[in-house]
Amino acid sequence: MTQPTPGQDLATAIHRRLRRSLHVRHLDSGSCNGCDWELNSLLNPYYDIQRLGIDFVASPRHADLLLVTGVMTRNLAEAARLTYDAMPRPRLVVAVGACAVGGGVFAQTYAAHGSAAPVLPVDVFIAGCPPRPEAVINGLLTAVGRL
Amino acid sequence: MRLVDLLLSPVLRRRTVGYPNTPADSVTTRRTPTFAPELCTDQRACLAVCPTSAIRIESVGAGQRRWALDYGSCIFCAECIKVCPSDAIAGTDRYELVARDPAGLVATFLVEDRS
């Protein structure tokens, strides 16, 4: 019997808590698209996040976890709130990148609220500008531990 | 050598990463700053150059100050690394910057004042 690897641990934890795969909805709340490209790359054959039992879905109604990228703009704060309200429980929110975590370079602009935390109940924060795809996987691993 | 052999050669073949079972197999080109308190000469060039005010320096009692870097605000531009006159800030390959609380992303260092 070999020791389970972190990847197997994650898959087992997801299955134990959700009884199915972890479905992720990506929400861009005013991003520069840097973080969005890193999230896109999670689905490519090189990072292949589906091997861990995680997939991206097209609607918050199908999602267990909300990945928020970008500074929270005033225009999108209400949309972000509605997106969160549409998610079934249990639900998680993960802030990805400097803007969603701490406001980043856009924190002081008139059009932005700043970080995602005052608008959404963020469970896990992933730093980076943008974070490496590995860092996002690491953040999802941390988030699943919170379920 | 046929073209297909070249494409399948270990040099060009990129396989799916092993992460999280194995560490990331390439290093970041954008360096994560880290701080060496014993080298700091308190010239505060980093403070002036940081575009997101991620660096904070505050004095804590007698003969000590606290140098703090908030990775949650840091955009990894490496300007602080470039500008530091005493090379107290260096770049690392650290990328697993994840926390359940924004305060968990703040790295603090205590610096003794030299006089």
Interface residues (C-beta under 8 A of the other chain):
Chain A: T5 P6 G7 L10 P45 Y46 Y47 D48 R51 A98 V101 G102 G103 G104 V105 A107 S115 A117 D123 V124 F125 I126 A127 G128 C129 P131 R132 E134 A135 I137 N138 G139 L141 T142 R146
Chain B: R14 R15 T16 V17 G18 Y19 P20 N21 A24 T28 R30 P51 T52 A54 D70 Y71 G72 S73 C74 I75 F76 C77 Y95 E96 L97 V98 A99 R100 D101 P102 G104 L105
